[in-house]
């Protein structure tokens, strides 16, 4: 197990607690995690904690994931943080986000643990 202080910090953003628990179980032992259940809270935590990566759901109660993504990319202090969408609404990402190329990758729901960990590792290596 990697000591907590040397593990990358991942911000998990989803308004469904069951999804957050599942992601947390997959990430425990390898990553530190913090959690947001709304877009506004996510942006607050990004500014405060400067996570190494953001796992972002598309459907949030106050603003959608694409808005959160754009806000992160528009801030010069946070624009380099990798963003990985975890969503069952991939067709919307294809239409809107591919054009903007504002996110690094996506994982469909239900989440495949092995693929998620591989994709996170690739995003973090690409950011370094």
Residue pairs with C-beta under 8 A, 6 or more apart in sequence:
1 29
2 29
2 30
4 32
7 30
7 31
7 32
8 31
8 32
8 52
8 53
8 124
9 31
9 32
9 33
9 34
9 49
9 50
9 51
9 52
9 53
10 27
10 31
10 32
10 33
10 34
10 51
10 52
10 53
10 54
10 55
10 120
11 33
11 34
11 35
11 36
11 42
11 45
11 46
11 49
11 51
11 53
11 54
11 55
12 20
12 23
12 24
12 27
12 33
12 34
12 35
12 36
12 55
13 35
13 36
13 37
13 39
13 41
13 42
13 54
13 55
13 56
13 57
13 60
13 65
13 68
14 20
14 23
14 37
14 55
14 57
14 60
14 86
15 37
15 38
15 57
15 59
15 60
15 61
16 57
17 37
19 57
19 86
19 109
20 35
20 37
22 111
23 33
23 55
23 86
23 111
23 116
24 33
24 35
26 111
26 113
26 116
26 117
27 33
27 117
27 120
30 117
31 120
34 45
34 49
34 51
36 42
36 44
36 45
37 60
37 61
38 60
38 61
38 62
38 63
39 60
39 61
39 62
39 63
39 64
39 65
39 67
39 68
40 62
40 63
42 54
42 56
42 60
42 68
43 68
43 71
43 72
45 51
46 54
46 72
46 78
46 81
47 75
47 77
47 78
50 77
50 78
50 81
51 81
52 81
52 82
52 124
52 127
53 81
53 82
53 83
53 84
53 120
53 123
53 124
53 127
54 72
54 81
54 82
54 83
54 84
55 84
55 86
55 120
56 65
56 68
56 69
56 83
56 84
56 85
56 86
56 103
57 65
57 85
57 86
57 87
58 64
58 65
58 66
58 85
58 87
58 89
58 92
58 93
59 65
59 87
59 89
60 68
65 85
65 87
66 92
66 93
66 96
66 97
66 102
69 83
69 85
69 97
69 102
69 103
70 100
70 102
72 78
72 79
72 81
72 83
73 79
73 102
80 127
81 127
82 104
82 105
82 123
82 124
82 126
82 127
83 102
83 103
83 104
84 103
84 104
84 105
84 106
84 107
84 119
84 120
84 123
85 93
85 97
85 103
85 105
85 106
85 107
86 106
86 107
86 109
86 111
86 116
87 93
87 106
87 107
87 108
87 109
88 108
88 109
90 106
90 108
93 103
93 106
97 103
104 123
104 126
105 119
105 122
105 123
107 115
107 116
107 119
